[in-house]
Amino acid sequence: MRSSLSLTIALAVIFALFHIIVVAVPVLSSGGSGETQAFTAAIFDLPIFWLLGLFPAGREVLYGSSHTAYILVFSVGGTLMYAVVGALVGRGMHSVIRAFHAA
């Protein structure tokens, strides 16, 4: 059980750090404006970008004048999304490792 938890936490932290370095830092340093950070956010946070595009309030976050909501969604929300994906990958890897040890 301990190895499962440590692998899950480690991969969640690694994925979150990757997102912070690749997406959150450019979004924060640009103040949520500019093409480079927009392309980076759209590429690496595609599920969030896609979901926001479905709703009028989400399109307001993407294309509106308020940069604060945009920054929060893509720096904090994206980092949380990557942490959850990393945790799920860690759990999956633990299950695969356990299956090979049982065989």
N, C-alpha and C positions, 0 to 999 in steps of 0.2 A: 504494500500500500504506500509506503514512504517513497519508493522509487517512482511510482505513478504520480504522486503529488509533486515531487521535485522536478520530474520531466515536464509535467504540465505547466508548472510555474516558470521554469526556465524558458520554454518555448514561447509562452505568453509574453515574457519580458523581452525576449529577442525580437519577436515580431513587432511589439510596441515600440521598441527602440529604433527598429528599421523605419517604421512609419514616422516617428518623430524626426529622424535625420532627413529622410527623403521628402516628406510632405509638410509636416508641421513647421519646421524651421523656415522653409521658403515662404509659406503662407504667412507666418508671423512676421518675418522680416520685411515682407513686401506690404504689410498692412492689408492684405486681402485684395490687392489690385495688381494687375499686370498679367500679361499673357503666359509667361513662363510658369508661374505658380498655378495659374488656372489649368494649363495643360497637365501639369504634374498631379494636381488634385483630381482632375477628371480621369486620368489614366489609372492612378493607384487607388482611388476611392470611387471606382465606377459604380458599385452598388448604391452608394449614398447619392452620387450624382444622378443616377437613373431614377431613384425614388423621389428625389426632390423635383425632378423634371415632370413627374406625373401630376403634381398638385399645384394649384395656383399659389398657395403660400410658399411652397418649395421653390417655385420659379422666382418668387420675390426674393428668396434668400440667395439664389444663384445669380440673378441679374439685377437685383434691386440696389438701392443706394446705400443700404446699411451694411457696412463691412464687418461689424461686430458679430452678427449672426453667422455670416459666412465663415469667419475665422473660427468661431466656436464649433460649428458643425464639422469643418474639415480638419481642424487640429485636434480637438478633444474627441469628437465623435468618431473620426477616422482612426485615431489611436486606440480607442476602446474596441472598435471593430477588429482591428488587427490583433489586439490582445486576445479577444475571444477566439478568433481563427487560430492563433498560435496555441491556445489552450486545447482546442479541439484536435489539432494536429498532434499535440503531445499525448492526449488520451488515446488517439488512434494508434500512434507509434507504440505506446505501452501495450495496447491490446495485441498488436502484431508480434511484439517481442515476447509477450507471455504465451502466445499461441505457438511460436517456434520453440520455446523452452519446454512446453508441454508435449510436443511431438517427439 
